[in-house]
Amino acid sequence: MAIKTIPASRGPAKTSGRDRAERKLAFRMTAPSLVIMALVAAVPIGYAIWLSLNQYSVRTAGLSRFVGLENYINALASREWWAAFGQTFLFAGLSVSLELVLGTAMALLLNLAFKGRAVLRTVVLLPYAIITVVSAITWQTMFQPNMGLVTNILSALGLPGGDVVWLGEHGYAMAVIVMADVWKTTPFAALIILAGLQVISAETYEAAELDGASKWQTFVNITLPLLRPAIVLAAIFRTMDALRVFDLPFVLTRGANGTESMSMLAYTQLRENRLVGEGSALSILTFLTVMVVSVIYVRFAGGNIRDVAKEEQ
């Protein structure tokens, strides 16, 4: 009995003590970095919150007064905020949906075994490497009336849109911004989904083939369910980024014709109209909107990822 009980009692104690020591060491080593990261994030946010609670004079430098939540109340009561709110979510919904569909198709293509696959993967990822402002200028040039590549092609083929000032009309301007975003960031979604595809074992597809499943049945019943964590992850990243969109509408339309985003509205109030308190309040509202959507994603979609991981185990 002694031979059996002594190792059983001392073993876990030694292991537990070693684990505690390792955790303490890990905490000591990461604590400085965590503190710096917290300060880098917290100080600007805290300062923005303080600015949003005050009203600043545009005539007298340094003159300000505390107004509490007045800036927030005025922002939430304005049509401009709700218009920008709706336009931002419209842009995010359209762009992210298209990117997930096209990204999945692109990932399926890149996952096939064929000659030159490595070169094709590199070429496909090039748009994501281009600076957003540069890609926006390119798309602006392509849709210039009478001289743009797209408008000239549409006119030559006799298709609708050849005589339209795309960036100067409602609906058309949003369409150009969505297309520009889809062109640039679909490779990002494809890269994440491709990583999910490559962890699916070949034996799974072989078993489905032996059972007589068609290509479509295999895709619907095997590929898509196993890709769900990767697709959800791509959707989370892209939605968060789309809700903060600023550079595309700023370069393409300056927010005109129904394309002003929440970030653009905050910029306009803060930098161009010199309304520091109001602009800061709009920035905080944008931040809170993105944070709420993030929490919803993590709460529901994150749970789906954990469930899938448990099922695979």
Sequence and secondary structure as in RCSB ss.txt:
>XXXX:A:sequence
MAIKTIPASRGPAKTSGRDRAERKLAFRMTAPSLVIMALVAAVPIGYAIWLSLNQYSVRTAGLSRFVGLENYINA
LASREWWAAFGQTFLFAGLSVSLELVLGTAMALLLNLAFKGRAVLRTVVLLPYAIITVVSAITWQTMFQPNMGLV
TNILSALGLPGGDVVWLGEHGYAMAVIVMADVWKTTPFAALIILAGLQVISAETYEAAELDGASKWQTFVNITLP
LLRPAIVLAAIFRTMDALRVFDLPFVLTRGANGTESMSMLAYTQLRENRLVGEGSALSILTFLTVMVVSVIYVRF
AGGNIRDVAKEEQ
>XXXX:A:secstr
 HHHHHHHHHHHHHHHHHHHHHHHHHHHHHHHHHHHHHHHHHHHHHHHHHHHTEEE SSSTT EEE TTHHHHHH
HT HHHHHHHHHHHHHHHHHHHHHHHHHHHHHHHHTS  TTHHHHHHHHHHHHHS HHHHHHHHHHHT TTTSHH
HHHHHHHT TTTT  GGGSTTHHHHHHHHHHHHHHHHHHHHHHHHHHHTS HHHHHHHHHTT  HHHHIIIIIHH
HHHHHHHHHHHHHHHHHHT  HHHHHHTTTTTTT  HHHHHHIIIIIS  HHHHHHHHHHHHHHHHHHHHHIIII
IHHHHHHHHHHH 
